[in-house]
Structure formats: structure tokens, C-alpha cells
Amino acid sequence: MGNKEDLLAAARTCIYERGFAATTARDIATKAGVSLAAIGYHFGSKDRLLTEAFTDETGREIGDDLENRIRATAGLSPGAAFPEVWDGIAELFTRNREALVASVENLVRVHRTPSEQARMGELSEFGVAEIATTLAETHPELDPPQARALAGLYMILLNGLVMQWMSHPDGALPTAAEFGAAISALSGRSAGGNEKTPDQAN
């Protein structure tokens, strides 16, 4: 790895070991085996390094798995595919528990660090664009605005499920059947797929 990659890896290790409050720029540089000046050269500041480090971590681990889940639904309609993507998602969160906890702490740090908020917005938008590309390739019947809108919903739901899981790791997250029932309710259809009449809906 180069110095930049070493710093990203070292930042994650230091945070896992010490937490955000106790980690200094010198800790990270020492762990990476580079000079303190390397942080400024590659990232401009310790805050920017931390923003990049934890967005990269969750983007790679969680993002790649979400992409695979979406692609596995090829051949289904977007509506039928949606519940299947989230089935058993708690297992993914459990495998990435350490990274998710640190990433939520990172969001609180960003909230309190105005200089990092614009960059976090850019990184979030990049994540939505990546999901939109995957959705468009998996479900070619979606036009670009539809893929982008659905990707935004996926991102919001992912973040919400992470927060629900973190607050109660042993609790049950919504099942595919429950998500399917919600989609049916929103589309005005019964669970069996039949559209309700106005009298039935009232």
C-alpha cells in the first residue's frame, strides 16, 4: 500500500482501539509508519482523513454486499425485488459490527465538524449514484430518474435499518414478507397482488 492507503487503514485501526476522542493525528501517523506531515499532504487535516476512512470502510463492505443483493434479484420486477434485497440484512450488519459502530460515531463527529459536512454530502451522493447504476443495470425497465429515486430510498432505508439494528442488535428487523406487505399497501394492492377497489380501500 502507499502512504495514503496506509493512513486510511491506520485511522480505522486507531479508532477501533482508542475511539475518536482519544485518537490523535500522531497516533495515526505512527501506526501508518509515516510522518505527521503525510496527513496534511494527502488529506489536508485529520478530520478529512477520518471522513474518508470510515466512508470508504462502510462503502466497500456494506456497499458491495448491497450491490450483490440487488443483482441477485435480476429477472424480478423492481417492486418484487425490493423486499428480497433486505431479507436477512441483520447478518450483514453483524459481520460488520465494528465498522458500523465506528461509522455512526463518525457521523456524530461530522455533525459537529462543519468543514466535513459538504464532503460527507458528496460521498453520500456518490453512494446513491452507485446504487442507481446497479439498479438500472439489474432492472433495465427503470428510466434514469426512477433508478435515482429508488436508489435514494435504498440509501435511506439502509441507514435506518443500521440505526434500528444498533439500538437493538438482538431485535428482529423487518422481514421480506413485511416489506412486501408494505409495498402492496402503498401500491393499493392486496397481499395477493390484486388491486383494491375504492370501496375496499376505504
Order of alpha helices (4+ residues) and beta strands (2+ residues): alpha-alpha-alpha-alpha-alpha-alpha-alpha-alpha-alpha-alpha-alpha
